[in-house]
Amino acid sequence: MEEVNVVQTKNGTVAVASAFAGHQEAIQDRDHKFLRKAIGEAYTGIEYEDGGPFGAVIVCNDEVVASCHNMVLRNNDPTAHAEVTAIREACKKLNQIELSECEIYSSCEPCPMCFGAIHLSRVKRLVYGAKAEAAIAIGFDDFIADALRGTGFYQKACLEIKRADGNEAIIAEEVFQKTKEKFRMF
């Protein structure tokens, strides 16, 4: 008889994990297969001089929906990281803005921008290979959160962040109240 582990979270959701023999190994083999594809994308991006050595693959029901690499240099777009590019392609291909049935495999731990995009797209699972420190070690500045706080040892850019004063801040906030009836999230 297979063993079943039930875990209840703080918000009341219940997760059930099966522990039958071979289950974890099958998941690990599957993860390695898609992670190798993401790593291959990282090499492809370097070969074509499209951007940094990062790759990402989005999978739905064990089928690759999008397989992309960093396109920052090719597109002259600092937001064209592998994960963001893959999310854009997957959303276009699936004709939807949420990817709750999908998983993303990234060759490297996502930067905060990519993690934000992953979160906003509602991807259900993220598997990554290298730690961010591997990218930082060759010159990438991915501790954006530290840069925003001004505490980053590795930060390269200085950015002043200020909320607008006076009436403009109030007018900007009114956009949300004035349009809430016209805009539907999902």
C-alpha positions in Angstrom: 0.0 0.0 0.0 1.4 3.4 -0.9 2.0 6.0 1.8 0.2 9.4 1.5 1.3 12.5 3.3 -1.3 15.2 3.9 -0.3 18.7 4.8 -2.7 21.5 5.8 -1.4 25.1 5.3 -2.3 28.2 7.3 -4.9 29.3 4.8 -6.7 25.9 5.0 -5.6 24.5 1.7 -4.6 20.8 1.7 -1.7 19.3 -0.2 -1.5 15.6 -0.7 1.8 14.0 -1.6 2.1 10.4 -2.7 5.2 8.6 -1.5 5.0 5.4 -3.6 8.2 3.9 -4.6 9.8 5.7 -7.6 7.5 8.7 -7.5 10.2 11.2 -6.3 12.7 9.7 -8.8 10.2 10.1 -11.6 9.6 13.8 -10.7 13.4 14.3 -10.4 14.0 12.8 -13.8 11.3 14.9 -15.4 12.7 18.0 -13.7 16.2 17.2 -14.9 14.9 16.7 -18.5 13.2 20.1 -18.7 16.0 21.9 -16.8 18.5 20.5 -19.3 16.4 22.1 -22.1 16.5 25.4 -20.2 20.3 25.1 -19.9 20.5 24.3 -23.6 18.6 27.5 -24.3 21.2 29.4 -22.2 23.9 28.1 -24.5 21.9 28.9 -27.6 21.5 32.6 -26.5 25.2 32.9 -26.0 25.9 31.2 -29.4 23.7 33.7 -31.2 24.9 36.7 -29.0 21.2 37.4 -28.1 22.0 38.1 -24.4 23.2 36.6 -21.1 23.6 32.9 -20.4 20.0 32.3 -19.2 17.3 29.9 -20.5 13.8 29.1 -19.5 11.2 26.5 -20.5 7.5 26.6 -19.8 5.7 23.2 -19.6 2.1 22.3 -19.5 0.9 18.7 -19.1 4.5 17.5 -19.9 4.5 19.4 -23.2 6.9 22.3 -23.8 4.8 25.4 -24.5 7.7 27.8 -24.7 11.5 27.4 -24.8 13.4 30.7 -24.7 16.7 32.3 -23.8 17.8 35.8 -22.8 17.1 38.3 -25.6 18.2 41.5 -23.9 20.9 42.3 -26.5 19.0 41.1 -29.6 15.9 43.1 -28.7 17.6 46.1 -27.0 15.2 45.4 -24.2 16.5 45.1 -20.6 13.3 43.2 -19.7 13.8 40.5 -22.2 15.1 38.0 -19.7 14.6 34.3 -20.5 11.8 33.8 -18.0 9.9 37.0 -19.2 10.4 36.0 -22.8 9.1 32.5 -22.1 6.1 33.8 -20.3 5.3 36.2 -23.1 5.6 33.4 -25.7 3.5 30.9 -23.6 0.7 33.5 -23.0 0.6 34.3 -26.7 0.6 30.6 -27.7 -2.1 29.6 -25.2 -4.0 32.9 -25.7 -4.3 33.6 -22.0 -2.6 35.8 -19.4 -2.5 33.3 -16.6 -0.4 30.1 -16.7 -1.8 28.3 -13.6 -1.5 24.9 -15.3 2.1 25.5 -16.2 5.5 25.0 -14.7 8.6 27.0 -15.5 12.2 25.7 -15.6 14.9 28.2 -15.4 18.6 27.7 -15.9 19.3 30.1 -13.0 17.5 31.4 -10.0 15.2 34.2 -11.3 16.0 37.8 -10.6 13.2 39.7 -8.7 11.8 41.0 -12.0 11.5 37.5 -13.4 10.2 36.2 -10.2 7.5 38.9 -10.2 6.5 38.0 -13.8 6.4 34.3 -12.8 4.2 35.2 -9.8 1.9 37.4 -11.8 1.4 34.8 -14.5 0.3 32.4 -11.8 2.7 29.6 -12.9 2.2 26.8 -10.4 5.8 25.6 -10.1 9.3 26.9 -10.6 12.4 24.7 -10.9 15.8 26.4 -11.3 19.4 25.3 -11.7 22.1 27.7 -10.7 22.0 30.1 -7.8 21.9 33.8 -8.5 25.5 34.0 -7.0 26.8 32.1 -10.1 25.5 35.0 -12.3 26.7 37.7 -9.9 30.2 36.1 -9.9 30.5 36.9 -13.7 29.2 40.4 -13.4 25.4 40.2 -13.5 23.6 42.7 -11.1 20.5 40.7 -10.0 20.0 41.8 -6.4 17.5 44.4 -7.5 15.7 44.2 -4.1 19.0 45.2 -2.4 19.6 47.9 -5.0 16.1 49.4 -4.3 16.9 49.4 -0.5 20.4 50.8 -1.1 21.9 47.8 0.8 23.2 45.8 -2.1 26.9 45.0 -2.1 26.7 44.1 -5.8 24.5 46.9 -7.0 25.8 48.8 -10.0 23.2 51.5 -10.4 22.0 54.3 -8.2 18.3 55.0 -8.4 16.4 57.6 -6.6 12.9 56.4 -5.7 10.3 59.0 -4.7 6.5 59.1 -4.6 5.0 62.2 -6.2 4.0 65.0 -3.9 0.6 66.7 -3.8 -2.3 66.5 -6.1 -0.6 64.3 -8.8 -0.3 61.4 -6.4 -4.0 61.7 -5.6 -5.0 62.0 -9.3 -2.9 58.9 -10.0 -4.7 56.9 -7.3 -8.1 58.0 -8.7 -7.5 56.1 -11.9 -8.1 52.9 -9.9 -11.4 54.0 -8.4 -12.7 55.6 -11.6 -11.9 52.5 -13.7 -12.7 49.6 -11.3 -16.1 48.9 -12.9 -14.6 48.8 -16.5 -11.7 46.5 -15.8 -11.9 42.8 -15.1 -8.8 41.0 -13.9 -9.6 37.4 -14.9 
